[in-house]
Amino acid sequence: MPARPVPLETLRLIAAVRDALAEHLGADATVDERPLFGCHAFMVNGKLCLAVKGEDLLVRLPPSGHEATAERPGVRELDPRGGMPGYFWVEPVGYTTKAQWRHWITAALAYNPQAKASPRRARARAAPTTAPHEQAQKI
């Protein structure tokens, strides 16, 4: 089954985030882009900083300000049950103006140095060089 095309609005938002990160961080920054949980994620220094899904912008902010941020217009929690403090979806109404856009980008980048990196999952172990029945015969 072929992949579904990415909507033009999503591509524009991805490009806008890419440009904003380049503008704020310069060429020396380590920014990796990759798919993550159905989003286009931007990892800054190995940590999730921003992501795009459809027309929504995911921002990672300090958990200490979670309640205040959750009350802003056009913002909803990533996990409505409260399991992911500091992670928010910002809908287009919440980032339409230049001031709103700058706020979210600079806030996410300001928190990134203090953010904890997710632990790396161990990769699957290498397959044994001999088949299990051959190992049993060696014993």
Solvent accessible surface area in square Angstrom, and as a share of the most:
residue,aa,sasa,rsa
1,M,232,1.04
2,P,118,0.74
3,A,98,0.76
4,R,214,0.78
5,P,122,0.77
6,V,75,0.43
7,P,78,0.49
8,L,100,0.50
9,E,83,0.37
10,T,11,0.06
11,L,85,0.42
12,R,149,0.54
13,L,13,0.06
14,I,14,0.07
15,A,41,0.32
16,A,40,0.31
17,V,0,0.00
18,R,107,0.39
19,D,94,0.49
20,A,7,0.06
21,L,5,0.02
22,A,62,0.48
23,E,141,0.63
24,H,75,0.34
25,L,58,0.29
26,G,40,0.38
27,A,109,0.84
28,D,145,0.75
29,A,36,0.28
30,T,74,0.43
31,V,52,0.30
32,D,71,0.37
33,E,64,0.29
34,R,89,0.33
35,P,116,0.73
36,L,44,0.22
37,F,176,0.73
38,G,65,0.62
39,C,15,0.09
40,H,49,0.22
41,A,1,0.00
42,F,1,0.00
43,M,15,0.07
44,V,3,0.01
45,N,91,0.47
46,G,45,0.44
47,K,25,0.11
48,L,23,0.11
49,C,1,0.01
50,L,0,0.00
51,A,1,0.01
52,V,2,0.01
53,K,101,0.43
54,G,35,0.34
55,E,86,0.39
56,D,24,0.13
57,L,0,0.00
58,L,9,0.04
59,V,0,0.00
60,R,26,0.10
61,L,10,0.05
62,P,56,0.35
63,P,62,0.39
64,S,106,0.69
65,G,31,0.30
66,H,17,0.08
67,E,119,0.53
68,A,72,0.56
69,T,19,0.11
70,A,31,0.24
71,E,145,0.65
72,R,95,0.35
73,P,114,0.72
74,G,17,0.16
75,V,16,0.09
76,R,103,0.38
77,E,51,0.23
78,L,54,0.27
79,D,22,0.11
80,P,115,0.72
81,R,213,0.78
82,G,41,0.39
83,G,52,0.50
84,M,77,0.34
85,P,65,0.41
86,G,1,0.01
87,Y,29,0.11
88,F,0,0.00
89,W,23,0.08
90,V,0,0.00
91,E,61,0.27
92,P,48,0.30
93,V,99,0.57
94,G,3,0.03
95,Y,31,0.12
96,T,101,0.59
97,T,72,0.42
98,K,157,0.67
99,A,66,0.51
100,Q,55,0.24
101,W,47,0.17
102,R,129,0.47
103,H,68,0.30
104,W,3,0.01
105,I,1,0.00
106,T,59,0.35
107,A,27,0.21
108,A,1,0.01
109,L,23,0.11
110,A,69,0.54
111,Y,32,0.12
112,N,5,0.03
113,P,91,0.57
114,Q,124,0.55
115,A,6,0.05
116,K,165,0.70
117,A,62,0.48
118,S,90,0.58
119,P,123,0.77
120,R,207,0.76
121,R,220,0.80
122,A,103,0.80
123,R,221,0.81
124,A,100,0.78
125,R,230,0.84
126,A,97,0.75
127,A,86,0.66
128,P,87,0.55
129,T,142,0.82
130,T,35,0.20
131,A,35,0.27
132,P,101,0.63
133,H,119,0.53
134,E,72,0.32
135,Q,79,0.35
136,A,67,0.52
137,Q,143,0.64
138,K,147,0.62
139,I,185,0.94
